[in-house]
Amino acid sequence: MTDWSPGGAGQAPLPYPFYIDIVSKRYFDGVDNKNMDEVLNCFAPDARLTEVTSNTVHDGREAIRAMFVKLFADFEQIWHGNFVHVADPQSNAVCSQFTVLITPNGGEQLRYENCNRFYLKDRLFQEVFVYMSGDNLLRQGDL
């Protein structure tokens, strides 16, 4: 991630709708439908995803892929909705608040109220910060 910092100078602003589209219509749609290609196509190869409340860091697309393999295997149903987005094209970032309904295999549905901060570089997520209202569900996967 040389010569780049989240929200730093030299960002290339994109049209406001692009930020909403990549977050809700591409990324979260891919997660909810367990479509790994759709999810990973949102991330730069050297992206970082940090679950802030437990300080769990996934460095690189392969670590992020492994995390989603585990998430998709451990939960039979995933839904994200009730979105509130705030995009800042000048810093190439978008913040999203949302509800998560997620059902562990053979378990009761859990409800989370989460917030993610996405920083983009070259039209892809370069750094993502996830703030969860409950236990960390984004654990390390097997590489």
C-alpha positions in Angstrom: 0.0 0.0 0.0 2.8 2.4 -0.9 2.0 6.0 -1.6 -1.5 5.6 -0.4 -3.3 6.2 2.9 -7.0 6.0 3.8 -8.6 9.3 2.9 -5.2 10.8 2.0 -4.1 13.2 -0.6 -4.3 12.3 -4.3 -7.5 10.4 -4.2 -9.5 10.2 -7.4 -13.1 11.0 -6.6 -15.8 8.8 -8.1 -19.5 9.6 -8.7 -21.4 9.4 -5.5 -23.6 6.5 -6.7 -20.5 4.3 -7.3 -19.8 4.1 -3.6 -23.4 3.1 -2.7 -23.3 0.5 -5.6 -20.1 -1.2 -4.6 -21.1 -1.4 -1.0 -24.7 -2.5 -1.1 -25.3 -3.9 -4.6 -22.0 -5.7 -5.1 -20.2 -6.4 -1.7 -23.1 -7.0 0.7 -25.2 -8.7 -2.1 -22.3 -11.0 -2.6 -22.0 -11.7 1.1 -25.7 -12.3 1.5 -25.8 -14.7 -1.4 -22.5 -16.4 -0.5 -21.0 -15.4 -3.9 -17.3 -15.4 -3.2 -16.3 -14.0 -6.6 -18.7 -11.1 -6.2 -17.3 -10.4 -2.8 -13.6 -10.7 -3.7 -14.0 -8.6 -6.9 -14.6 -5.6 -4.6 -11.2 -5.9 -2.9 -7.7 -4.9 -4.1 -5.2 -7.7 -4.0 -3.3 -6.2 -1.1 -6.5 -5.0 0.7 -6.8 -5.1 4.5 -10.0 -5.8 6.4 -10.0 -5.1 10.2 -12.7 -6.1 12.6 -12.0 -3.2 15.0 -13.9 -4.3 18.1 -11.7 -7.4 18.4 -8.7 -6.1 16.5 -8.8 -9.0 14.0 -6.9 -8.1 10.9 -7.1 -9.9 7.5 -4.2 -8.8 5.3 -4.6 -9.4 1.6 -7.3 -10.8 -0.6 -6.4 -14.4 0.2 -6.8 -13.9 4.0 -10.1 -12.1 3.3 -11.2 -15.0 1.1 -10.3 -17.5 3.9 -12.3 -15.4 6.4 -15.4 -15.5 4.1 -15.0 -19.3 3.5 -15.3 -19.8 7.2 -18.2 -17.3 7.6 -20.1 -18.9 4.7 -19.6 -22.4 6.2 -20.5 -21.4 9.7 -23.8 -19.5 9.0 -26.7 -20.9 7.0 -28.3 -17.5 6.4 -26.9 -13.9 6.2 -28.8 -10.7 5.5 -27.6 -7.1 5.5 -30.1 -4.2 5.2 -31.5 -1.0 6.6 -28.5 0.8 5.2 -27.5 4.3 5.9 -24.6 5.4 3.7 -22.5 8.5 3.8 -20.0 8.7 1.0 -17.1 11.2 0.8 -15.9 11.2 -2.8 -13.0 13.7 -2.0 -11.5 11.1 0.4 -12.7 8.1 -1.7 -14.5 6.7 1.3 -17.9 5.5 2.4 -19.3 4.8 5.8 -22.3 2.4 6.1 -24.5 1.7 9.1 -26.7 -1.4 8.7 -28.6 -4.3 10.4 -27.2 -7.8 10.1 -29.5 -10.9 10.6 -27.3 -14.0 10.6 -28.2 -17.6 11.5 -25.5 -20.0 12.7 -25.9 -23.6 11.4 -28.5 -25.2 13.6 -28.8 -22.1 15.8 -31.0 -19.1 16.5 -30.9 -16.0 14.4 -28.6 -13.2 15.7 -29.1 -9.5 15.2 -26.3 -7.0 14.9 -26.2 -3.3 14.3 -22.9 -2.7 12.6 -20.9 0.1 10.9 -18.2 -0.3 8.2 -15.8 2.3 6.9 -14.6 1.5 3.4 -11.6 3.3 1.8 -11.2 2.8 -2.0 -8.2 2.9 -4.2 -8.5 2.4 -8.0 -12.3 1.6 -7.6 -11.7 -1.2 -5.2 -11.7 -1.6 -1.4 -8.2 -1.0 -0.1 -9.0 -0.8 3.6 -12.1 -1.8 5.4 -12.9 -1.2 9.1 -15.7 -3.2 10.6 -17.4 -2.3 13.9 -19.7 -5.0 15.3 -22.3 -4.7 18.0 -21.7 -8.3 19.2 -19.1 -11.0 19.1 -16.6 -11.0 16.2 -18.1 -13.2 13.4 -15.2 -12.4 11.0 -12.6 -14.8 12.4 -9.4 -16.0 10.7 -9.9 -18.6 8.1 -7.6 -21.4 7.0 -5.1 -20.2 4.3 
